[in-house]
Each structure stands twice: as structure tokens, then as C-alpha cells.
């Protein structure tokens, strides 16, 4: 699967492929993330650690249009569910 992350200031977009032995990644605080399947199917999950505050958690479909544009301008195949 392809992991996409964007820094909090929306200045850097990073992509990485997970698989072939690399199945996890630690996302820095404040970063946005998205995932695309690179196969027929993918099982994805997200685990939080001590210090995580759900009050600071935002779902992309609940944020402003400019924030969403930064992802979809680079990855038009991404879609929101929910």
C-alpha cells in the first residue's frame, strides 16, 4: 500500500510504499495521512500511543477545502468514506 503524509504547514508531501517486510510507519504529531491500496485489497489500521488526544484528532472530510485540496491535487484517486 502507498502511504502519503503531509506536514502540518502543508509544504511537504511524502509518499512511501509499505510491503515486502515493511508494514508499519510512525506518523509524526500534527501530520496528515492518507493511504491507497496498491493491490486488489489492503487491510489498514491505525494505533495511537500514550499522549494521543482525541480532542486534537481531525477527519479530512471535516476540515476546510484548502486542506483537502493539498492531498487531492497530487492524488486525485483518493476518496473519502464516511
C-alpha positions, 0 to 999 in steps of 0.5 A: 500500500502507498502511504502519503503524509503531509506536514502540518504547514502543508509544504511537504508531501511524502509518499512511501510504499509499505510491503515486502517486510515493511508494514508499519510507519510512525506518523509524526504529531500534527501530520496528515495521512492518507493511504491507497491500496496498491493491490486488489485489497489492503487491510489498514489500521491505525494505533495511537500511543500514550499522549494521543488526544482525541480532542486534537484528532481531525477527519479530512472530510471535516476540515476546510477545502484548502486542506483537502485540496493539498492531498487531492491535487497530487492524488486525485484517486483518493476518496473519502468514506464516511 
